[in-house]
Amino acid sequence: MSPIYDCRDEAQLLTGMRQARQAIGRGELVVIPTDTVYGVAADAFDHAAVARLLAAKGRGRQSPPPVLVAGLTTLRALVAEVPEPIERLVEAYWPGGLTIVLPSQPSLSWDLGETRGTVAVRMPAHRIALELLEETGPLAVSSANLTGMAAGITAEDAEAMLKDSVAVYLGDGPSKTGIPSTIIDATSLVVGDAPLVRVLRDGAVSREQLRDVLGDLLEPDPGSEPDADASGPPGPAPADEAAAPEAPEPDRS
């Protein structure tokens, strides 16, 4: 049985963080608390570890996990370009519940699944997650549950589902909110085709908050322009967002 470390206890926190770092370095999986619900994490640059993460959840390559980062510097290293409006969004709402989809840096040696050349990136607002990210680098993180089941709101919930497929469980009590991140697709700001930011999923950051920063760069609210072509060009696969309640359909957790 994989250990669960209660990180509210300083001694267990130190031991758990050390074990988690070592597990990530070995290509194993770790369950971590974030600012929404618990996530299961793997080294984003370890192909086998990412495949192990998807297998543990019972997911295929069509549901690529997002990547959690420790800040804007890492975001810049992972994506082809960070448009100025997105930098303003990051300044306003990171760390926090905003996942941003952008074209990925083509030179990176990683394999997150069928990403269509994009990556979904978020900086979580949780001390344990951020400390681990500072030490390990970017982590592929998906909600800590089996596909089709509710996301774990405690480390014990996650362990009951994922069991020994995860090497280390870091606990920090029940999740504080359970509200998923808002997911936006900002790829068109880079490729220049119909440069609007699309909301792939409503969540912790409201459309009003997004519009405060983006203005007319944000797509119209649903129903506000009934004659508009809402389909638009094919976009990236919706992210399987770390620490978000799992929905029954694929790619929307």
N, C-alpha and C positions, 0 to 999 in steps of 0.2 A: 504494500500500500504506500503510495507516494505521500510524503510529509506535507502537512499544512502548518504554516508558520503564522502565528498571530502577531502581525507587525505593530499592534498597539503596545506590545511588550518590547522594550528596548533590546533585551537580549535576543529574543526571537527575531526581531527585525534585522539585527546585524547578521545573525546566522542565516536567516532566510535570504537576505540580499546576496550574501556570498554564494550560497547554493544556487540561487537563480542565475547569477552571472556565469557560474561554471556550467550550469545546464545549457544556457544559451550558447556558450562557446563550444559545447559538445554537439550542438545541433538538435537538442531536445526542446521540449515545449515547457512553458511556464505559464501559470495562471496568475494574473495581476489585477489589482483593483484599478479602476479609472474613475473619472468624474461622472460616469453614467452607471453602467453595470460592469461586471467582471469580464475580462478579456483573456483569451488564450494567445500567447505570444511565441514567435519564432524569429530567428535571425532572418531579416528580409533578404540577405544576400546568400543564404544557404538554400540551394534549390531543394535538397532532400528534406530540410527542416520545414520549408513551406508546404511541400507535398505531404509531409507528416501532419501538419496542422489541418489541411483540408481533409485528409483521411480520418483524423480523429473526430472531426465534426460530421463526417459523412457527406462531404461536399465534393464537387468536381471542379475542374479547372475553369469552368464557365462562371464560377463565383469567386473571383480573386479577392483576397483580403486587402484592406487598406494598410497604410503604413503610418505608424505613429513616430513622431520626431520630437526632439527636444527644443526646437525653435526655428526661426526663419533661416538661419545659416544652413541648416540641414535641408530645409525645403529647397533652397536655391541649388543645392548640390544634386537633388533628386529629379528636378524638373527641367524642361528645356528652357523655360523662361518664367519669371514671375512678373506679370504685368503690374504697372503702378497701382491700378485700382485694387488688385488683390493684396498688394503690400499694405494698403490702407485697411482692408478687411482684417488682415492678420494682426495689425497693430490694435484694432478695435476689439477683436473677439478671440484672439489666442492669448494664453491657453484657454481652451474651452470647447464648447460643443459645435464646432464648425469644421466639416470635412470638405476639402477643396480638391476637385479633380482637374488636373492639368496634364498636358503632354509630358511624358517622362523623358528624362535625359537619355538619348539613344545610346550613349557610350557605356551605360551601366551594365554590369554583368549580373543580372538577376532574372528570376523567372517566377512571377507571382501568379501565373495562370493566363487566361485569355483576357488581357487588359486592353486590347486594341490600341496599344501604344500610349496608354495613359496610366496615371497613378493617382489614387485617392489618398490625401495626406491630411493628418490632423495632429495638433499638439494638445495633449490632454492636460486638464487642470487637476492633477493629483500628484502629491509629493512623491509617493512611492514609484509610480509610473515614470515620472520625470527623472528621478534619481537613477532608475535602471536604464533609461534611455541615454542619459549622459555617459553611462559606463559601457553600454553595449553598442551604441549606435542605433540606427533605425530598426524598428521591429515590425514585422507583419503581425497584425493583431486582429482577431475576430472575436465575436461575442462567445463567452465561455459556456457553451451548451452543445447538445446534439441538434442537428438541423431538424426543424419542426417542433422543437421543445422551447419553452420559455428560457430566456437567458438567466444565468445564475445571478442572484443578487447577494450571495455570500460565497466565500471560497468553498464552504461545505456543499452548497448547491452545485457548484461546478464540479467538485470531486465526485459527487453522486452520479453525474452523467459521464464525465470524461475519464474517471478512474486512473489506471496506470498508464494511459496514453500521454499523460502529463507528468513530468518529473518532479516539479516543485509547485506548490500552491502558496501564494502570498495572500494572507487575509488582512482586512482592515475593517472588519465589521460589515454590517449591511450597507448596500449601495445607498448613496445619499438621495439621488433623484430618480434614476431609471429612465430619464428622458433621453432619447437618442439624439445624436448630433444632427444638425441640418447638413444635408449634402448638396453642394452646388457644383455644377459643371461650368468651368471657366475656360475650357479649351478653345472656344471660338475667339477669345481675346488674344490668343497666341497665333492661331492659324489664319485669322482675319476673315473668316467666312461668317457673315451674319453675327457681328460681335455683340452678343448678348450673353449674360450669365443666366443659366437655367437652374432652377431649383429641382433637384432630383428627389429630394425628400424633405418635407418640413420637419423641424425638430426644435432643438434648444434655442437656436437663434432665429427670431421671427423674420418674416419677409419685410416687415416695417423696419427692423434693425438693419437688414441688408440694404434696403433702399436708402436709409439715412447715409450710408457710405457710397453706394454705387449710383444712386439716382436713376437716370434713364438707361443705364447699362444693365439693370436687372430686368428680366423678362416681365411683361405685364402679369398681374395677378390672374389666377384662373377665373374665367368668366367675364373679365373686364373688357376683352376684345373678342366677342364671339365669332367674328368673321375672319379672324386671323388664322393662319395655318399653324396650329399648335404642334404639329408633328415635328417640323424642322428637319435638319439633316440628322443622320444617325449619330448618336452620341456614344460616350463610353458606357460600359456595363455599369449599372448602379453598384456602388460599393457595398461590400459586406462589412459594415462599419463596426469597429471595435467597440465593445461595450454598449450595444444597443439591443433593445428587445427584439427577439427573433420573430419574423413574420413568416407565414406559411409558404409564401411564394419565394423562389430563389432570388438571390442578389438584393434583397430588400431589408436585411437585418441590420 
